[in-house]
Amino acid sequence: MSVKEGLIQLSGNLRAATVTAVSTGGAGAASWLDFIPDDIGKLGVLITGCLSVVLIFTWIRRGFYDKTQHELDVRLKEQQIEINQSVLEDVEEAEESTV
């Protein structure tokens, strides 16, 4: 598995998103309460921003993929219906010609 695939899989994981959100909130609160230095809080915000951008692009990309997949499925089903209808018409014509 490549790094890109790992990041995409991680970004789609609800548990990873929850841990990221809680740790970011904790780092922000600890920085605000002066439990940790401001630099660490700023680093946490920077990392969170990067992760948020990755999540946003991943979900947008997944949405486009799902939409395209749905459109292809609809086209395939329409073609199957047309084929089934033409076969049914051929069978009906063959039955009429034999009667």
Secondary structure, 3 states (H helix, E strand, C coil): CCHHHHHHHHHCCHHHHHHHHHHHHHHHHHHHCCCCCHHHHHHHHHHHHHHHHHHHHHHHHHHHHHHHHHHHHHHHHHHHHHHHHHHHHHHHHHHHHHC
